[in-house]
């Protein structure tokens, strides 16, 4: 197997890897082996591949590594000014797509393919980064096939996804896969302490609850309200005893995820609207002329798609937390007591492990997975969660 397809297993990482001390690799953390592979590829045309897939769990730094690689490819060695321009996303030879919607549209994919056939304007390569390649439907994936198989000589594709299984086999056969290592809880906690200066115990708890997702661990460690909301959600699910409880808790989960999504997007939405109106020469508070209403409507539509994704991502995070909790119940049922994610709930989880059979716990875990699939198929979030919580209460699939 190619070394680039092996898990990039290094020792305990420092805040910055020994191989990632300078621009553009300085923001890459915990991925020594992956950085070595990409640095070699960027500096040696003989080891270069023109289509890459970077995989790793959420929070492992896929996007950061992809943009660092793009900077190393586009800039001449030692040209830090150009590298920083690429990292800032302002270099003309970088095209990056991170969908703000639930899926990547065929229109967006076609635009990337069209862009990939342009020769580099200033740099050594033109680089196309697709950060959420797992969000492509089959028809969209097919748009990329020929571009990945026969890219122009100086164009490089870099796709990012949680795993290669998230993409079609036809896509996987046309790329070189680089799998990132998953950091340890202690490694993530150390990083959060260095970055934020939070108490080590809070950092460790946050890293554990986030299941080593660096971004989520950072948020949990620095936001007491987020920690409290997570705890309240898990305790609420543990208290579900019937249909009435299921309806109430499902509604609370969706309401909390909705509020969270609004908080994350509202400020950005308003800034985008203000910027657009300013660009169009419309003073704040003035009526919008009919001639430019279509542009404002297009922005609002994009913002609605982003809000939908933010809500879905928030609910998916809740499902991940619930999976971790019932996984803990299974660990207790099988005598694996030293590996609990939710140690703070240990008394409640022990009581559940005693009251339930392992088969019932597995039924609930399976139902959480089905709920996630249903939400991806645009099921109504409240109804999907209610159905799942009825299984929690009864041990049966409704």
Secondary structure, 3 states (H helix, E strand, C coil): CCHHHCCCCCCCCCCCCCCCCCCCCCCCCCCHHHHHHHHHHHHCHHHCCCEEEEECCCCCCHHHHHHHHHHHHHCCCCCHHHHHHHHCCCCCCEEEECCCCCCECHHHHHHHHHHHCCCCCCCCCEEEEECCHHHECHHHHHHHHHHHHCCCCCEEEEEEECCHHHCCHHHHCCCEEEECCCCCHHHHHHHHHHHHCCCHHHHHHHHHHCCCCHHHHHHHHHCHHHHHHHHHHHHHHHCCCCHHHHHHHHHHHHHHHHHHHHHHHHHHHHHHHHHHHHHCCCCCCCCCCHHHHHHHHHHHHHHHHHHHHHHHHHHHHHHHHHHHHHHHHHHHHCCCHHHCCCHHHHHHHHHHHHHCCHHHHHHHHHHHHHHHHHHHCCCCHHHHHHHHHHHHHHCCCC
